[in-house]
Amino acid sequence: MAAERNQNLQDTFLNFVRKNKTPLTIFLVNGVKLQGVVTWFDNFCVLLRRDGHGQLVYKHAISTIMPGAPISLFEGTDDSIAAGDKL
């Protein structure tokens, strides 16, 4: 029996920007702005790399993640997901 792995939107988003090396701006809850590329993440933190330096950011400190360019996570969708659609 194959194990089904459900992936949440957060993991889908972070994995997409990691694989595509999409530049991000991450705003923390204290107002600090970080920029870089996600190189690794888990349930609790994100590793952001810029200019050869890494920053380990705890997810509970993140307020907003803004990609440097528009992204499309799901084929055949526009910028919104209709209510009731399954991811």
Buried (B, 14 or more C-beta within 10 A) or exposed (E): EEEEEEEEEEBEBBBBBBEEEBBBEBBBEEEEEBBBBBEEBEEEBBBBBEEEEEBEBEBEBBEEBEBEEEEEEEEEEEEEEEEEEEE
